[in-house]
């Protein structure tokens, strides 16, 4: 009977150590999930900002297109619109460059 009892104790201790190891692993998994959720939220926010920026750029281009059509008979107005378009294109280009991640080993400019 003593032998049976000692085997039972050993088995129970083994089960307990397995449970402790599983709890540690679950804790690690939980931390990974929390970090992944935070990354996902940052990604969602980035996509939303990009979508807004794309929509703004599209509205700008469509608006400029219509303004050019409307000014087809006014050379001064067309020149003013061209200047405005150049200015906005430069600002858009600078914003895209500033917000484009640099590839490892690269400069981020026209690679």
C-alpha positions in Angstrom: 0.0 0.0 0.0 2.9 2.4 0.7 4.3 1.8 -2.8 0.9 2.6 -4.3 0.6 5.8 -2.3 4.0 7.0 -3.2 3.3 6.4 -6.9 0.1 8.4 -6.5 1.9 11.3 -4.9 4.6 11.2 -7.7 1.8 11.2 -10.4 0.0 14.1 -8.6 3.2 16.1 -8.4 3.8 15.5 -12.1 0.3 16.6 -12.9 0.8 19.7 -10.8 4.0 20.6 -12.5 2.3 20.1 -15.9 -0.5 22.4 -14.8 2.0 25.1 -13.6 3.8 24.9 -17.0 0.5 25.2 -18.8 -0.4 28.2 -16.8 2.9 29.9 -17.7 2.3 29.1 -21.4 -1.2 30.5 -21.2 0.1 33.7 -19.7 2.6 34.0 -22.6 -0.1 33.3 -25.1 -2.4 35.9 -23.5 0.4 38.5 -23.7 1.0 37.7 -27.4 -2.8 38.1 -28.0 -2.8 41.5 -26.3 0.1 42.7 -28.3 -1.5 41.4 -31.5 -4.7 43.2 -30.7 -2.8 46.4 -30.1 -1.0 46.0 -33.4 -4.3 45.3 -35.1 -5.8 48.5 -33.7 -2.8 50.5 -34.9 -3.2 48.9 -38.3 -6.9 49.8 -38.4 -6.1 53.4 -37.5 -3.4 53.6 -40.2 -5.8 52.2 -42.9 -8.4 54.7 -41.8 -6.0 57.6 -42.1 -4.8 56.3 -45.5 -8.4 55.9 -46.7 -9.1 59.5 -45.6 -6.0 60.8 -47.3 -6.9 58.9 -50.5 -10.4 60.3 -50.5 -9.1 63.8 -49.9 -6.6 63.5 -52.8 -9.3 62.1 -55.1 -11.6 65.0 -54.2 -8.8 67.5 -54.8 -8.1 66.0 -58.2 -11.7 65.8 -59.2 -12.3 69.4 -58.1 -9.2 70.7 -60.0 -10.4 68.8 -63.1 -13.8 70.5 -62.9 -12.2 73.9 -62.3 -10.1 73.5 -65.4 -13.1 72.6 -67.5 -15.0 75.6 -66.1 -12.0 77.9 -66.9 -11.4 76.6 -70.4 -11.9 80.0 -72.0 -9.9 82.0 -69.3 -6.1 81.7 -69.7 -5.4 83.6 -66.5 -7.7 81.4 -64.5 -6.1 78.3 -66.1 -2.6 79.6 -65.2 -3.8 80.3 -61.6 -5.2 76.8 -61.3 -2.0 75.3 -62.7 0.0 77.2 -60.1 -2.4 75.9 -57.4 -2.1 72.4 -58.7 1.7 72.5 -58.7 1.7 73.8 -55.1 -0.7 71.1 -54.0 1.2 68.4 -55.9 4.4 69.4 -54.1 2.7 69.3 -50.8 1.1 65.9 -51.5 4.4 64.5 -52.7 6.2 65.7 -49.6 3.5 64.3 -47.4 3.7 60.9 -49.1 7.5 60.9 -48.8 7.4 61.9 -45.2 4.9 59.1 -44.3 6.5 56.3 -46.4 8.6 53.9 -44.3 12.1 53.6 -45.5 13.0 50.1 -46.7 15.9 48.6 -44.8 19.1 49.7 -46.4 17.3 52.3 -48.6 16.7 56.0 -48.6 13.0 56.0 -49.1 13.3 58.2 -52.2 12.4 56.7 -55.5 14.0 53.3 -55.0 
